[in-house]
């Protein structure tokens, strides 16, 4: 999984490498779990920026999302394209 892959015509590095960049060497400053949710928010402080790892634990729908301090999604492990999304 160390190779670059194509997504929507763009090439990106493996998701874990970007997550590693923003988390490795940082400090965990907060761990929160919203009530009645299968989600864990892990706040990290790193010299480059402060980020939050959001871990969703839901069986085959589990995911890990890296979010910047401003709320911008930087990376996620599992990506869902528009063709797979279902709207009610």
C-alpha positions in Angstrom: 0.0 0.0 0.0 3.1 2.2 -0.2 2.5 3.1 -3.8 0.6 6.1 -5.2 -2.9 5.4 -6.4 -5.3 7.2 -8.7 -8.5 8.7 -7.4 -10.7 10.8 -9.6 -7.9 11.5 -12.1 -5.5 12.6 -9.3 -2.6 10.7 -7.9 -2.1 10.6 -4.1 0.1 8.8 -1.7 -1.2 6.1 0.5 -3.6 7.6 3.1 -1.6 6.3 6.0 1.5 8.3 4.9 -0.4 11.6 5.2 -1.9 10.6 8.6 1.6 9.6 9.8 2.9 13.0 8.7 0.5 14.9 10.9 0.4 12.5 13.9 3.8 11.0 14.3 5.9 13.0 16.8 2.8 14.8 18.0 1.1 14.7 21.4 -2.4 13.4 22.1 -4.1 16.3 23.8 -7.8 15.2 23.9 -9.8 12.0 23.6 -13.6 12.4 23.3 -16.5 10.1 22.5 -19.9 11.7 21.8 -22.7 10.1 23.8 -24.3 7.0 22.2 -21.9 7.2 19.2 -19.5 4.7 17.7 -17.0 7.5 17.0 -13.8 8.5 18.9 -12.2 11.9 18.4 -8.5 12.0 19.2 -7.0 15.5 19.2 -3.3 15.8 18.4 -0.8 18.6 18.7 2.0 18.6 16.2 4.6 21.2 15.2 3.1 21.4 11.7 -0.5 21.7 12.8 -3.1 20.6 15.3 -5.4 17.8 13.9 -8.1 15.5 15.0 -8.3 11.8 14.1 -11.9 10.7 14.0 -12.2 6.9 14.3 -15.6 5.5 13.2 -16.1 2.0 14.5 -19.0 0.5 12.5 -18.0 -3.0 11.2 -17.4 -2.9 7.5 -18.3 0.8 7.4 -15.4 1.7 9.8 -13.2 4.6 8.8 -10.4 6.9 10.1 -10.6 10.5 9.1 -7.9 13.1 9.6 -9.3 16.6 10.1 -7.4 19.9 10.3 -8.0 22.4 13.1 -10.2 24.5 10.8 -12.5 21.5 10.1 -11.0 20.6 6.7 -10.9 16.9 5.9 -7.2 16.2 5.1 -7.4 12.4 4.5 -9.5 9.3 5.2 -8.7 5.6 5.0 -11.9 4.6 3.2 -13.2 6.8 0.4 -16.7 6.6 -1.1 -17.2 8.0 -4.6 -20.4 9.8 -5.6 -21.6 6.8 -7.5 -21.7 4.7 -4.3 -23.5 7.3 -2.1 -27.1 6.8 -1.6 -29.5 9.6 -0.7 -32.8 9.1 1.0 
